[in-house]
Amino acid sequence: MLVIGQVAISIILIVLVLIQERGEGLGALFGGGGGGTPYHTRRGLEKVIFWSTIISAVIFAVLAIINLFII
């Protein structure tokens, strides 16, 4: 049962990492975007995805440690 939970969290974690947007994307590579700094404030859905990714990673790590001690 623990392994199934770990697989489910890992799939969620993969999806969350893949849907995160990266700064200005390829537009900055070709001279667009203007900003000069790679840092920006996360707002709205981007902030929710960011924190969900962190929480999922922590849950995955905890499940991996528990799985290590059980097996």
PDB file as gemmi writes it, atoms N, CA and C in Angstrom:
CRYST1    1.000    1.000    1.000  90.00  90.00  90.00 P 1                      
ATOM      1  N   MET A   1       0.822  -1.197   0.000  1.00  0.00           N  
ATOM      2  CA  MET A   1       0.000   0.000   0.000  1.00  0.00           C  
ATOM      3  C   MET A   1       0.865   1.259   0.000  1.00  0.00           C  
ATOM      4  N   LEU A   2       1.963   1.188   0.740  1.00  0.00           N  
ATOM      5  CA  LEU A   2       2.876   2.332   0.814  1.00  0.00           C  
ATOM      6  C   LEU A   2       3.532   2.611  -0.532  1.00  0.00           C  
ATOM      7  N   VAL A   3       3.855   1.549  -1.254  1.00  0.00           N  
ATOM      8  CA  VAL A   3       4.490   1.702  -2.566  1.00  0.00           C  
ATOM      9  C   VAL A   3       3.527   2.357  -3.558  1.00  0.00           C  
ATOM     10  N   ILE A   4       2.253   2.005  -3.469  1.00  0.00           N  
ATOM     11  CA  ILE A   4       1.255   2.606  -4.356  1.00  0.00           C  
ATOM     12  C   ILE A   4       1.143   4.107  -4.090  1.00  0.00           C  
ATOM     13  N   GLY A   5       1.157   4.482  -2.825  1.00  0.00           N  
ATOM     14  CA  GLY A   5       1.138   5.899  -2.480  1.00  0.00           C  
ATOM     15  C   GLY A   5       2.366   6.627  -2.979  1.00  0.00           C  
ATOM     16  N   GLN A   6       3.512   5.980  -2.903  1.00  0.00           N  
ATOM     17  CA  GLN A   6       4.751   6.595  -3.367  1.00  0.00           C  
ATOM     18  C   GLN A   6       4.728   6.774  -4.891  1.00  0.00           C  
ATOM     19  N   VAL A   7       4.197   5.791  -5.593  1.00  0.00           N  
ATOM     20  CA  VAL A   7       4.083   5.915  -7.048  1.00  0.00           C  
ATOM     21  C   VAL A   7       3.125   7.044  -7.419  1.00  0.00           C  
ATOM     22  N   ALA A   8       2.001   7.139  -6.711  1.00  0.00           N  
ATOM     23  CA  ALA A   8       1.026   8.197  -6.991  1.00  0.00           C  
ATOM     24  C   ALA A   8       1.629   9.580  -6.737  1.00  0.00           C  
ATOM     25  N   ILE A   9       2.341   9.740  -5.621  1.00  0.00           N  
ATOM     26  CA  ILE A   9       2.977  11.027  -5.314  1.00  0.00           C  
ATOM     27  C   ILE A   9       4.054  11.344  -6.338  1.00  0.00           C  
ATOM     28  N   SER A  10       4.787  10.321  -6.792  1.00  0.00           N  
ATOM     29  CA  SER A  10       5.834  10.573  -7.786  1.00  0.00           C  
ATOM     30  C   SER A  10       5.248  11.050  -9.109  1.00  0.00           C  
ATOM     31  N   ILE A  11       4.108  10.492  -9.505  1.00  0.00           N  
ATOM     32  CA  ILE A  11       3.450  10.947 -10.738  1.00  0.00           C  
ATOM     33  C   ILE A  11       2.965  12.383 -10.582  1.00  0.00           C  
ATOM     34  N   ILE A  12       2.374  12.691  -9.435  1.00  0.00           N  
ATOM     35  CA  ILE A  12       1.929  14.064  -9.164  1.00  0.00           C  
ATOM     36  C   ILE A  12       3.114  15.017  -9.185  1.00  0.00           C  
ATOM     37  N   LEU A  13       4.224  14.610  -8.590  1.00  0.00           N  
ATOM     38  CA  LEU A  13       5.420  15.449  -8.547  1.00  0.00           C  
ATOM     39  C   LEU A  13       5.974  15.691  -9.946  1.00  0.00           C  
ATOM     40  N   ILE A  14       6.001  14.674 -10.780  1.00  0.00           N  
ATOM     41  CA  ILE A  14       6.474  14.826 -12.159  1.00  0.00           C  
ATOM     42  C   ILE A  14       5.601  15.806 -12.922  1.00  0.00           C  
ATOM     43  N   VAL A  15       4.295  15.670 -12.788  1.00  0.00           N  
ATOM     44  CA  VAL A  15       3.363  16.572 -13.488  1.00  0.00           C  
ATOM     45  C   VAL A  15       3.552  18.013 -13.006  1.00  0.00           C  
ATOM     46  N   LEU A  16       3.679  18.212 -11.699  1.00  0.00           N  
ATOM     47  CA  LEU A  16       3.849  19.564 -11.168  1.00  0.00           C  
ATOM     48  C   LEU A  16       5.141  20.207 -11.650  1.00  0.00           C  
ATOM     49  N   VAL A  17       6.207  19.436 -11.721  1.00  0.00           N  
ATOM     50  CA  VAL A  17       7.474  19.985 -12.204  1.00  0.00           C  
ATOM     51  C   VAL A  17       7.362  20.353 -13.685  1.00  0.00           C  
ATOM     52  N   LEU A  18       6.682  19.522 -14.457  1.00  0.00           N  
ATOM     53  CA  LEU A  18       6.584  19.778 -15.890  1.00  0.00           C  
ATOM     54  C   LEU A  18       5.691  20.968 -16.228  1.00  0.00           C  
ATOM     55  N   ILE A  19       4.679  21.259 -15.393  1.00  0.00           N  
ATOM     56  CA  ILE A  19       3.781  22.363 -15.739  1.00  0.00           C  
ATOM     57  C   ILE A  19       4.256  23.711 -15.217  1.00  0.00           C  
ATOM     58  N   GLN A  20       5.342  23.699 -14.448  1.00  0.00           N  
ATOM     59  CA  GLN A  20       5.854  24.987 -13.978  1.00  0.00           C  
ATOM     60  C   GLN A  20       6.415  25.772 -15.150  1.00  0.00           C  
ATOM     61  N   GLU A  21       6.063  27.036 -15.204  1.00  0.00           N  
ATOM     62  CA  GLU A  21       6.590  27.891 -16.243  1.00  0.00           C  
ATOM     63  C   GLU A  21       7.952  28.389 -15.834  1.00  0.00           C  
ATOM     64  N   ARG A  22       8.797  28.597 -16.788  1.00  0.00           N  
ATOM     65  CA  ARG A  22      10.142  29.036 -16.488  1.00  0.00           C  
ATOM     66  C   ARG A  22      10.301  30.479 -16.902  1.00  0.00           C  
ATOM     67  N   GLY A  23      10.388  31.373 -15.945  1.00  0.00           N  
ATOM     68  CA  GLY A  23      10.673  32.787 -16.177  1.00  0.00           C  
ATOM     69  C   GLY A  23      10.010  33.359 -17.414  1.00  0.00           C  
ATOM     70  N   GLU A  24      10.816  33.677 -18.397  1.00  0.00           N  
ATOM     71  CA  GLU A  24      10.320  34.295 -19.618  1.00  0.00           C  
ATOM     72  C   GLU A  24      10.328  33.336 -20.787  1.00  0.00           C  
ATOM     73  N   GLY A  25      10.773  32.140 -20.576  1.00  0.00           N  
ATOM     74  CA  GLY A  25      10.769  31.127 -21.620  1.00  0.00           C  
ATOM     75  C   GLY A  25      11.780  31.417 -22.712  1.00  0.00           C  
ATOM     76  N   LEU A  26      11.495  30.971 -23.906  1.00  0.00           N  
ATOM     77  CA  LEU A  26      12.423  31.145 -25.016  1.00  0.00           C  
ATOM     78  C   LEU A  26      12.440  32.574 -25.545  1.00  0.00           C  
ATOM     79  N   GLY A  27      11.473  33.386 -25.167  1.00  0.00           N  
ATOM     80  CA  GLY A  27      11.445  34.769 -25.633  1.00  0.00           C  
ATOM     81  C   GLY A  27      12.676  35.540 -25.203  1.00  0.00           C  
ATOM     82  N   ALA A  28      13.172  35.302 -24.011  1.00  0.00           N  
ATOM     83  CA  ALA A  28      14.358  35.996 -23.518  1.00  0.00           C  
ATOM     84  C   ALA A  28      15.602  35.567 -24.278  1.00  0.00           C  
ATOM     85  N   LEU A  29      15.601  34.342 -24.775  1.00  0.00           N  
ATOM     86  CA  LEU A  29      16.754  33.844 -25.517  1.00  0.00           C  
ATOM     87  C   LEU A  29      16.958  34.619 -26.811  1.00  0.00           C  
ATOM     88  N   PHE A  30      15.883  35.043 -27.436  1.00  0.00           N  
ATOM     89  CA  PHE A  30      15.967  35.751 -28.697  1.00  0.00           C  
ATOM     90  C   PHE A  30      15.824  37.261 -28.543  1.00  0.00           C  
ATOM     91  N   GLY A  31      16.087  37.772 -27.362  1.00  0.00           N  
ATOM     92  CA  GLY A  31      16.102  39.210 -27.158  1.00  0.00           C  
ATOM     93  C   GLY A  31      14.811  39.802 -26.636  1.00  0.00           C  
ATOM     94  N   GLY A  32      13.809  39.029 -26.421  1.00  0.00           N  
ATOM     95  CA  GLY A  32      12.554  39.570 -25.914  1.00  0.00           C  
ATOM     96  C   GLY A  32      12.507  39.522 -24.406  1.00  0.00           C  
ATOM     97  N   GLY A  33      11.498  40.058 -23.844  1.00  0.00           N  
ATOM     98  CA  GLY A  33      11.291  39.924 -22.416  1.00  0.00           C  
ATOM     99  C   GLY A  33      11.807  41.058 -21.584  1.00  0.00           C  
ATOM    100  N   GLY A  34      12.781  41.741 -21.966  1.00  0.00           N  
ATOM    101  CA  GLY A  34      13.244  42.927 -21.278  1.00  0.00           C  
ATOM    102  C   GLY A  34      13.752  42.766 -19.873  1.00  0.00           C  
ATOM    103  N   GLY A  35      13.198  42.159 -18.963  1.00  0.00           N  
ATOM    104  CA  GLY A  35      13.535  42.090 -17.550  1.00  0.00           C  
ATOM    105  C   GLY A  35      14.946  42.040 -17.063  1.00  0.00           C  
ATOM    106  N   GLY A  36      15.880  41.648 -17.112  1.00  0.00           N  
ATOM    107  CA  GLY A  36      17.264  41.548 -16.785  1.00  0.00           C  
ATOM    108  C   GLY A  36      17.530  40.637 -15.609  1.00  0.00           C  
ATOM    109  N   THR A  37      16.546  40.425 -14.789  1.00  0.00           N  
ATOM    110  CA  THR A  37      16.746  39.564 -13.626  1.00  0.00           C  
ATOM    111  C   THR A  37      15.929  38.281 -13.758  1.00  0.00           C  
ATOM    112  N   PRO A  38      16.498  37.155 -13.381  1.00  0.00           N  
ATOM    113  CA  PRO A  38      15.737  35.907 -13.489  1.00  0.00           C  
ATOM    114  C   PRO A  38      14.739  35.709 -12.347  1.00  0.00           C  
ATOM    115  N   TYR A  39      14.750  36.612 -11.380  1.00  0.00           N  
ATOM    116  CA  TYR A  39      13.887  36.462 -10.217  1.00  0.00           C  
ATOM    117  C   TYR A  39      12.606  37.259 -10.396  1.00  0.00           C  
ATOM    118  N   HIS A  40      11.510  36.699  -9.967  1.00  0.00           N  
ATOM    119  CA  HIS A  40      10.236  37.402 -10.005  1.00  0.00           C  
ATOM    120  C   HIS A  40       9.350  36.871  -8.883  1.00  0.00           C  
ATOM    121  N   THR A  41       8.325  37.609  -8.582  1.00  0.00           N  
ATOM    122  CA  THR A  41       7.397  37.209  -7.524  1.00  0.00           C  
ATOM    123  C   THR A  41       6.369  36.251  -8.093  1.00  0.00           C  
ATOM    124  N   ARG A  42       6.182  35.137  -7.414  1.00  0.00           N  
ATOM    125  CA  ARG A  42       5.166  34.179  -7.841  1.00  0.00           C  
ATOM    126  C   ARG A  42       3.816  34.624  -7.308  1.00  0.00           C  
ATOM    127  N   ARG A  43       2.829  34.584  -8.172  1.00  0.00           N  
ATOM    128  CA  ARG A  43       1.484  34.999  -7.772  1.00  0.00           C  
ATOM    129  C   ARG A  43       0.459  34.035  -8.319  1.00  0.00           C  
ATOM    130  N   GLY A  44      -0.638  33.955  -7.644  1.00  0.00           N  
ATOM    131  CA  GLY A  44      -1.771  33.165  -8.118  1.00  0.00           C  
ATOM    132  C   GLY A  44      -1.481  31.690  -8.269  1.00  0.00           C  
ATOM    133  N   LEU A  45      -1.846  31.162  -9.431  1.00  0.00           N  
ATOM    134  CA  LEU A  45      -1.714  29.740  -9.702  1.00  0.00           C  
ATOM    135  C   LEU A  45      -0.246  29.304  -9.702  1.00  0.00           C  
ATOM    136  N   GLU A  46       0.644  30.159 -10.157  1.00  0.00           N  
ATOM    137  CA  GLU A  46       2.070  29.833 -10.168  1.00  0.00           C  
ATOM    138  C   GLU A  46       2.588  29.571  -8.752  1.00  0.00           C  
ATOM    139  N   LYS A  47       2.103  30.350  -7.797  1.00  0.00           N  
ATOM    140  CA  LYS A  47       2.501  30.169  -6.400  1.00  0.00           C  
ATOM    141  C   LYS A  47       1.953  28.862  -5.837  1.00  0.00           C  
ATOM    142  N   VAL A  48       0.722  28.542  -6.190  1.00  0.00           N  
ATOM    143  CA  VAL A  48       0.101  27.290  -5.740  1.00  0.00           C  
ATOM    144  C   VAL A  48       0.859  26.090  -6.300  1.00  0.00           C  
ATOM    145  N   ILE A  49       1.206  26.143  -7.575  1.00  0.00           N  
ATOM    146  CA  ILE A  49       1.960  25.051  -8.196  1.00  0.00           C  
ATOM    147  C   ILE A  49       3.335  24.921  -7.554  1.00  0.00           C  
ATOM    148  N   PHE A  50       3.996  26.035  -7.278  1.00  0.00           N  
ATOM    149  CA  PHE A  50       5.319  26.032  -6.658  1.00  0.00           C  
ATOM    150  C   PHE A  50       5.284  25.363  -5.290  1.00  0.00           C  
ATOM    151  N   TRP A  51       4.341  25.784  -4.443  1.00  0.00           N  
ATOM    152  CA  TRP A  51       4.253  25.209  -3.099  1.00  0.00           C  
ATOM    153  C   TRP A  51       3.761  23.765  -3.130  1.00  0.00           C  
ATOM    154  N   SER A  52       2.893  23.433  -4.073  1.00  0.00           N  
ATOM    155  CA  SER A  52       2.436  22.049  -4.207  1.00  0.00           C  
ATOM    156  C   SER A  52       3.591  21.129  -4.596  1.00  0.00           C  
ATOM    157  N   THR A  53       4.494  21.639  -5.428  1.00  0.00           N  
ATOM    158  CA  THR A  53       5.665  20.863  -5.815  1.00  0.00           C  
ATOM    159  C   THR A  53       6.558  20.592  -4.617  1.00  0.00           C  
ATOM    160  N   ILE A  54       6.777  21.595  -3.792  1.00  0.00           N  
ATOM    161  CA  ILE A  54       7.614  21.432  -2.602  1.00  0.00           C  
ATOM    162  C   ILE A  54       6.979  20.442  -1.628  1.00  0.00           C  
ATOM    163  N   ILE A  55       5.683  20.590  -1.395  1.00  0.00           N  
ATOM    164  CA  ILE A  55       4.983  19.699  -0.473  1.00  0.00           C  
ATOM    165  C   ILE A  55       4.989  18.261  -0.993  1.00  0.00           C  
ATOM    166  N   SER A  56       4.792  18.095  -2.299  1.00  0.00           N  
ATOM    167  CA  SER A  56       4.821  16.753  -2.886  1.00  0.00           C  
ATOM    168  C   SER A  56       6.207  16.123  -2.765  1.00  0.00           C  
ATOM    169  N   ALA A  57       7.242  16.917  -2.944  1.00  0.00           N  
ATOM    170  CA  ALA A  57       8.604  16.399  -2.813  1.00  0.00           C  
ATOM    171  C   ALA A  57       8.890  15.963  -1.380  1.00  0.00           C  
ATOM    172  N   VAL A  58       8.413  16.729  -0.412  1.00  0.00           N  
ATOM    173  CA  VAL A  58       8.612  16.365   0.990  1.00  0.00           C  
ATOM    174  C   VAL A  58       7.844  15.083   1.320  1.00  0.00           C  
ATOM    175  N   ILE A  59       6.608  14.987   0.856  1.00  0.00           N  
ATOM    176  CA  ILE A  59       5.811  13.780   1.092  1.00  0.00           C  
ATOM    177  C   ILE A  59       6.486  12.567   0.453  1.00  0.00           C  
ATOM    178  N   PHE A  60       7.005  12.743  -0.767  1.00  0.00           N  
ATOM    179  CA  PHE A  60       7.689  11.649  -1.443  1.00  0.00           C  
ATOM    180  C   PHE A  60       8.920  11.206  -0.658  1.00  0.00           C  
ATOM    181  N   ALA A  61       9.691  12.159  -0.154  1.00  0.00           N  
ATOM    182  CA  ALA A  61      10.891  11.827   0.618  1.00  0.00           C  
ATOM    183  C   ALA A  61      10.524  11.099   1.915  1.00  0.00           C  
ATOM    184  N   VAL A  62       9.482  11.570   2.589  1.00  0.00           N  
ATOM    185  CA  VAL A  62       9.046  10.917   3.826  1.00  0.00           C  
ATOM    186  C   VAL A  62       8.577   9.495   3.547  1.00  0.00           C  
ATOM    187  N   LEU A  63       7.809   9.309   2.485  1.00  0.00           N  
ATOM    188  CA  LEU A  63       7.363   7.956   2.132  1.00  0.00           C  
ATOM    189  C   LEU A  63       8.540   7.060   1.773  1.00  0.00           C  
ATOM    190  N   ALA A  64       9.554   7.610   1.110  1.00  0.00           N  
ATOM    191  CA  ALA A  64      10.733   6.816   0.757  1.00  0.00           C  
ATOM    192  C   ALA A  64      11.491   6.386   2.009  1.00  0.00           C  
ATOM    193  N   ILE A  65      11.613   7.281   2.981  1.00  0.00           N  
ATOM    194  CA  ILE A  65      12.302   6.939   4.235  1.00  0.00           C  
ATOM    195  C   ILE A  65      11.510   5.897   5.018  1.00  0.00           C  
ATOM    196  N   ILE A  66      10.191   6.072   5.090  1.00  0.00           N  
ATOM    197  CA  ILE A  66       9.343   5.089   5.778  1.00  0.00           C  
ATOM    198  C   ILE A  66       9.452   3.737   5.091  1.00  0.00           C  
ATOM    199  N   ASN A  67       9.434   3.752   3.758  1.00  0.00           N  
ATOM    200  CA  ASN A  67       9.549   2.517   2.992  1.00  0.00           C  
ATOM    201  C   ASN A  67      10.904   1.846   3.229  1.00  0.00           C  
ATOM    202  N   LEU A  68      11.940   2.628   3.419  1.00  0.00           N  
ATOM    203  CA  LEU A  68      13.270   2.102   3.694  1.00  0.00           C  
ATOM    204  C   LEU A  68      13.306   1.349   5.015  1.00  0.00           C  
ATOM    205  N   PHE A  69      12.643   1.887   6.029  1.00  0.00           N  
ATOM    206  CA  PHE A  69      12.673   1.260   7.346  1.00  0.00           C  
ATOM    207  C   PHE A  69      11.717   0.088   7.485  1.00  0.00           C  
ATOM    208  N   ILE A  70      10.645   0.088   6.689  1.00  0.00           N  
ATOM    209  CA  ILE A  70       9.660  -1.002   6.769  1.00  0.00           C  
ATOM    210  C   ILE A  70      10.159  -2.252   6.060  1.00  0.00           C  
ATOM    211  N   ILE A  71      10.767  -2.057   4.911  1.00  0.00           N  
ATOM    212  CA  ILE A  71      11.190  -3.233   4.110  1.00  0.00           C  
ATOM    213  C   ILE A  71      12.523  -3.740   4.523  1.00  0.00           C  
TER     214      ILE A  71                                                      
END                                                                             
